Amino acid sequence: MISSPASPSRTCPTSPVVSCESRSANAVCSSSSATASATAADAGEKIRADIGADANVFVRGVLHILDPAGRVAFARTLHQVVGVRGRVFLAETNFRGSALGYLEHLGATARHIPAPLERAIADLPRPGHFGGPERVNVFPASEWVVVADGPADIETIPLRGTGEPEHIPGYYAVMAARQ
């Protein structure tokens, strides 16, 4: 359950949960029995029809790979899915350095790219970052209430063979749709 001391009556403890993730260059949302491209114009309606209620939505690592139009389409879908009582919890990477700096941060060198990292960069578009300034543009205050947000530490699978996860600077936000 996601709740806020400032708005306990707006929590949604029994709502369905929808999760959203990146798959190749697309954002995909899944409920218990349906999966939809989250940037499609009718995605929110399809997911709502499947679950039949306001939902809490978990978003991990989607917005930093979408282009600006994709981000806006994704936010529109989320608004439809959460409805009045649901919440969005998002966790995104927010590495502010260059693409090369990001790869080096994850263990790549001029002579070696760890195999899990190589697989990830082969299948995904070039990542960007997503933090507070980007959230303001994608989830405007006229449409969204930010319950909480701030920096986060995103752990990845071990990439360097040490068995220890990698850490990427991140950003989290909990939001409710304004009605």
Short mmCIF file of the C-alpha atoms (twelve columns), coordinates in Angstrom:
data_MODEL
# 
_entry.id   MODEL 
# 
loop_
_atom_site.group_PDB 
_atom_site.id 
_atom_site.type_symbol 
_atom_site.label_atom_id 
_atom_site.label_alt_id 
_atom_site.label_comp_id 
_atom_site.label_asym_id 
_atom_site.label_seq_id 
_atom_site.Cartn_x 
_atom_site.Cartn_y 
_atom_site.Cartn_z 
_atom_site.pdbx_PDB_model_num 
ATOM 1   C CA . MET A 1   0.000   0.000   0.000   1 
ATOM 2   C CA . ILE A 2   1.244   3.466   -0.838  1 
ATOM 3   C CA . SER A 3   0.041   6.137   1.517   1 
ATOM 4   C CA . SER A 4   0.958   9.562   2.719   1 
ATOM 5   C CA . PRO A 5   0.429   11.058  6.174   1 
ATOM 6   C CA . ALA A 6   -0.795  14.173  4.371   1 
ATOM 7   C CA . SER A 7   -3.544  12.300  2.537   1 
ATOM 8   C CA . PRO A 8   -4.459  9.056   4.317   1 
ATOM 9   C CA . SER A 9   -8.010  9.076   2.940   1 
ATOM 10  C CA . ARG A 10  -6.653  8.946   -0.617  1 
ATOM 11  C CA . THR A 11  -4.760  5.677   -0.204  1 
ATOM 12  C CA . CYS A 12  -5.681  2.683   -2.254  1 
ATOM 13  C CA . PRO A 13  -4.914  -0.478  -0.250  1 
ATOM 14  C CA . THR A 14  -7.121  -2.905  -2.168  1 
ATOM 15  C CA . SER A 15  -6.701  -1.585  -5.697  1 
ATOM 16  C CA . PRO A 16  -5.222  -3.755  -8.413  1 
ATOM 17  C CA . VAL A 17  -1.532  -3.316  -9.123  1 
ATOM 18  C CA . VAL A 18  -0.200  -2.649  -12.602 1 
ATOM 19  C CA . SER A 19  3.517   -2.770  -13.373 1 
ATOM 20  C CA . CYS A 20  5.229   -0.968  -16.224 1 
ATOM 21  C CA . GLU A 21  8.660   -1.720  -17.647 1 
ATOM 22  C CA . SER A 22  10.768  -1.106  -20.712 1 
ATOM 23  C CA . ARG A 23  10.919  -3.737  -23.423 1 
ATOM 24  C CA . SER A 24  13.195  -2.848  -26.278 1 
ATOM 25  C CA . ALA A 25  12.230  0.704   -27.245 1 
ATOM 26  C CA . ASN A 26  8.722   0.528   -25.802 1 
ATOM 27  C CA . ALA A 27  6.987   0.917   -22.467 1 
ATOM 28  C CA . VAL A 28  4.726   -1.991  -21.553 1 
ATOM 29  C CA . CYS A 29  2.178   -2.157  -18.731 1 
ATOM 30  C CA . SER A 30  0.852   -5.434  -17.368 1 
ATOM 31  C CA . SER A 31  -2.026  -6.286  -15.076 1 
ATOM 32  C CA . SER A 32  -2.917  -9.771  -13.878 1 
ATOM 33  C CA . SER A 33  -4.342  -10.777 -17.255 1 
ATOM 34  C CA . ALA A 34  -3.411  -8.171  -19.862 1 
ATOM 35  C CA . THR A 35  -0.356  -6.493  -21.337 1 
ATOM 36  C CA . ALA A 36  -0.456  -3.305  -23.386 1 
ATOM 37  C CA . SER A 37  1.954   -0.945  -25.070 1 
ATOM 38  C CA . ALA A 38  1.785   1.900   -22.592 1 
ATOM 39  C CA . THR A 39  2.313   4.629   -25.174 1 
ATOM 40  C CA . ALA A 40  -0.560  3.525   -27.449 1 
ATOM 41  C CA . ALA A 41  -3.488  5.953   -27.543 1 
ATOM 42  C CA . ASP A 42  -5.934  3.373   -26.141 1 
ATOM 43  C CA . ALA A 43  -3.621  1.719   -23.584 1 
ATOM 44  C CA . GLY A 44  -5.205  3.337   -20.518 1 
ATOM 45  C CA . GLU A 45  -8.703  2.337   -21.611 1 
ATOM 46  C CA . LYS A 46  -7.611  -1.277  -22.280 1 
ATOM 47  C CA . ILE A 47  -5.931  -1.638  -18.904 1 
ATOM 48  C CA . ARG A 48  -8.872  -0.016  -17.089 1 
ATOM 49  C CA . ALA A 49  -11.280 -2.386  -18.863 1 
ATOM 50  C CA . ASP A 50  -9.166  -5.347  -17.771 1 
ATOM 51  C CA . ILE A 51  -8.873  -4.411  -14.102 1 
ATOM 52  C CA . GLY A 52  -12.188 -2.606  -13.687 1 
ATOM 53  C CA . ALA A 53  -10.965 -0.209  -10.991 1 
ATOM 54  C CA . ASP A 54  -8.435  2.469   -10.095 1 
ATOM 55  C CA . ALA A 55  -4.968  0.938   -9.824  1 
ATOM 56  C CA . ASN A 56  -1.628  1.504   -8.166  1 
ATOM 57  C CA . VAL A 57  1.072   1.498   -10.844 1 
ATOM 58  C CA . PHE A 58  4.731   0.627   -10.340 1 
ATOM 59  C CA . VAL A 59  7.047   2.102   -12.986 1 
ATOM 60  C CA . ARG A 60  10.696  1.023   -13.013 1 
ATOM 61  C CA . GLY A 61  13.128  2.214   -15.625 1 
ATOM 62  C CA . VAL A 62  10.696  3.291   -18.338 1 
ATOM 63  C CA . LEU A 63  10.781  7.068   -18.638 1 
ATOM 64  C CA . HIS A 64  14.557  7.394   -19.062 1 
ATOM 65  C CA . ILE A 65  14.393  5.448   -22.363 1 
ATOM 66  C CA . LEU A 66  11.338  7.155   -23.886 1 
ATOM 67  C CA . ASP A 67  11.548  10.185  -26.148 1 
ATOM 68  C CA . PRO A 68  9.578   13.316  -25.107 1 
ATOM 69  C CA . ALA A 69  6.433   12.328  -27.062 1 
ATOM 70  C CA . GLY A 70  6.566   8.817   -25.613 1 
ATOM 71  C CA . ARG A 71  6.852   10.231  -22.102 1 
ATOM 72  C CA . VAL A 72  3.748   12.376  -22.581 1 
ATOM 73  C CA . ALA A 73  1.778   9.432   -24.036 1 
ATOM 74  C CA . PHE A 74  2.896   7.229   -21.135 1 
ATOM 75  C CA . ALA A 75  1.803   9.854   -18.578 1 
ATOM 76  C CA . ARG A 76  -1.622  10.017  -20.275 1 
ATOM 77  C CA . THR A 77  -1.957  6.239   -19.913 1 
ATOM 78  C CA . LEU A 78  -0.955  6.370   -16.247 1 
ATOM 79  C CA . HIS A 79  -3.515  9.113   -15.564 1 
ATOM 80  C CA . GLN A 80  -6.294  6.920   -16.957 1 
ATOM 81  C CA . VAL A 81  -5.166  3.824   -15.062 1 
ATOM 82  C CA . VAL A 82  -4.749  5.346   -11.587 1 
ATOM 83  C CA . GLY A 83  -8.064  7.175   -11.677 1 
ATOM 84  C CA . VAL A 84  -9.186  8.877   -8.478  1 
ATOM 85  C CA . ARG A 85  -7.803  6.466   -5.862  1 
ATOM 86  C CA . GLY A 86  -4.681  4.927   -7.401  1 
ATOM 87  C CA . ARG A 87  -1.075  6.058   -7.178  1 
ATOM 88  C CA . VAL A 88  1.980   5.946   -9.400  1 
ATOM 89  C CA . PHE A 89  5.263   4.899   -7.841  1 
ATOM 90  C CA . LEU A 90  8.142   5.452   -10.212 1 
ATOM 91  C CA . ALA A 91  11.823  4.677   -9.883  1 
ATOM 92  C CA . GLU A 92  14.095  5.835   -12.692 1 
ATOM 93  C CA . THR A 93  17.804  6.050   -13.343 1 
ATOM 94  C CA . ASN A 94  19.036  9.614   -13.212 1 
ATOM 95  C CA . PHE A 95  22.710  9.429   -14.164 1 
ATOM 96  C CA . ARG A 96  23.597  12.984  -15.238 1 
ATOM 97  C CA . GLY A 97  26.881  12.243  -16.966 1 
ATOM 98  C CA . SER A 98  27.621  11.391  -20.586 1 
ATOM 99  C CA . ALA A 99  26.651  8.086   -22.240 1 
ATOM 100 C CA . LEU A 100 30.307  7.006   -22.053 1 
ATOM 101 C CA . GLY A 101 30.473  8.007   -18.397 1 
ATOM 102 C CA . TYR A 102 27.363  5.924   -17.734 1 
ATOM 103 C CA . LEU A 103 28.887  2.842   -19.362 1 
ATOM 104 C CA . GLU A 104 32.117  3.355   -17.405 1 
ATOM 105 C CA . HIS A 105 30.068  3.734   -14.217 1 
ATOM 106 C CA . LEU A 106 28.589  0.285   -14.946 1 
ATOM 107 C CA . GLY A 107 31.984  -1.338  -15.457 1 
ATOM 108 C CA . ALA A 108 32.793  -0.869  -19.152 1 
ATOM 109 C CA . THR A 109 36.362  -0.077  -20.157 1 
ATOM 110 C CA . ALA A 110 38.047  0.562   -23.506 1 
ATOM 111 C CA . ARG A 111 38.873  -3.167  -23.679 1 
ATOM 112 C CA . HIS A 112 35.938  -4.841  -21.981 1 
ATOM 113 C CA . ILE A 113 32.157  -4.554  -21.573 1 
ATOM 114 C CA . PRO A 114 30.672  -6.879  -18.934 1 
ATOM 115 C CA . ALA A 115 28.409  -9.461  -20.634 1 
ATOM 116 C CA . PRO A 116 25.177  -8.432  -18.820 1 
ATOM 117 C CA . LEU A 117 25.802  -4.802  -19.757 1 
ATOM 118 C CA . GLU A 118 26.534  -5.771  -23.357 1 
ATOM 119 C CA . ARG A 119 23.203  -7.631  -23.551 1 
ATOM 120 C CA . ALA A 120 21.356  -4.670  -22.045 1 
ATOM 121 C CA . ILE A 121 22.793  -2.099  -24.431 1 
ATOM 122 C CA . ALA A 122 22.181  -4.382  -27.411 1 
ATOM 123 C CA . ASP A 123 18.445  -4.607  -26.652 1 
ATOM 124 C CA . LEU A 124 17.581  -1.145  -25.368 1 
ATOM 125 C CA . PRO A 125 17.701  2.335   -26.860 1 
ATOM 126 C CA . ARG A 126 20.361  4.695   -25.601 1 
ATOM 127 C CA . PRO A 127 19.262  5.650   -22.098 1 
ATOM 128 C CA . GLY A 128 18.760  9.186   -20.951 1 
ATOM 129 C CA . HIS A 129 17.965  10.245  -17.428 1 
ATOM 130 C CA . PHE A 130 14.801  11.099  -15.559 1 
ATOM 131 C CA . GLY A 131 14.642  13.250  -12.443 1 
ATOM 132 C CA . GLY A 132 12.696  16.111  -10.908 1 
ATOM 133 C CA . PRO A 133 13.100  18.570  -13.808 1 
ATOM 134 C CA . GLU A 134 11.871  15.956  -16.300 1 
ATOM 135 C CA . ARG A 135 8.964   14.974  -14.031 1 
ATOM 136 C CA . VAL A 136 7.736   18.569  -13.946 1 
ATOM 137 C CA . ASN A 137 7.525   18.562  -17.751 1 
ATOM 138 C CA . VAL A 138 5.922   15.114  -18.115 1 
ATOM 139 C CA . PHE A 139 3.607   15.173  -15.081 1 
ATOM 140 C CA . PRO A 140 2.472   18.822  -14.802 1 
ATOM 141 C CA . ALA A 141 1.046   20.120  -11.521 1 
ATOM 142 C CA . SER A 142 -2.235  20.858  -13.297 1 
ATOM 143 C CA . GLU A 143 -2.742  17.086  -13.773 1 
ATOM 144 C CA . TRP A 144 -0.727  15.440  -10.980 1 
ATOM 145 C CA . VAL A 145 -0.177  15.771  -7.230  1 
ATOM 146 C CA . VAL A 146 3.302   14.777  -6.075  1 
ATOM 147 C CA . VAL A 147 2.968   12.977  -2.743  1 
ATOM 148 C CA . ALA A 148 6.726   12.429  -2.354  1 
ATOM 149 C CA . ASP A 149 9.837   12.509  -4.527  1 
ATOM 150 C CA . GLY A 150 13.594  12.634  -4.268  1 
ATOM 151 C CA . PRO A 151 16.896  10.920  -5.007  1 
ATOM 152 C CA . ALA A 152 17.137  7.130   -5.027  1 
ATOM 153 C CA . ASP A 153 19.804  4.463   -5.328  1 
ATOM 154 C CA . ILE A 154 18.973  2.035   -8.149  1 
ATOM 155 C CA . GLU A 155 20.606  -1.373  -7.781  1 
ATOM 156 C CA . THR A 156 21.299  -3.451  -10.875 1 
ATOM 157 C CA . ILE A 157 22.410  -7.023  -11.296 1 
ATOM 158 C CA . PRO A 158 26.130  -7.615  -10.639 1 
ATOM 159 C CA . LEU A 159 28.084  -6.625  -13.750 1 
ATOM 160 C CA . ARG A 160 31.744  -6.900  -12.736 1 
ATOM 161 C CA . GLY A 161 31.864  -10.497 -11.512 1 
ATOM 162 C CA . THR A 162 32.134  -9.500  -7.847  1 
ATOM 163 C CA . GLY A 163 28.631  -10.674 -6.964  1 
ATOM 164 C CA . GLU A 164 27.820  -7.180  -5.728  1 
ATOM 165 C CA . PRO A 165 25.085  -5.140  -7.437  1 
ATOM 166 C CA . GLU A 166 25.975  -1.960  -9.264  1 
ATOM 167 C CA . HIS A 167 24.488  1.316   -8.030  1 
ATOM 168 C CA . ILE A 168 23.094  4.000   -10.315 1 
ATOM 169 C CA . PRO A 169 21.943  7.423   -9.149  1 
ATOM 170 C CA . GLY A 170 18.167  7.452   -9.402  1 
ATOM 171 C CA . TYR A 171 14.983  9.340   -8.752  1 
ATOM 172 C CA . TYR A 172 11.678  8.246   -7.244  1 
ATOM 173 C CA . ALA A 173 8.245   9.846   -7.122  1 
ATOM 174 C CA . VAL A 174 4.852   8.913   -5.730  1 
ATOM 175 C CA . MET A 175 2.028   10.716  -7.505  1 
ATOM 176 C CA . ALA A 176 -1.754  10.900  -7.638  1 
ATOM 177 C CA . ALA A 177 -3.804  12.042  -10.614 1 
ATOM 178 C CA . ARG A 178 -5.575  15.354  -10.189 1 
ATOM 179 C CA . GLN A 179 -9.263  15.026  -11.123 1 
# 
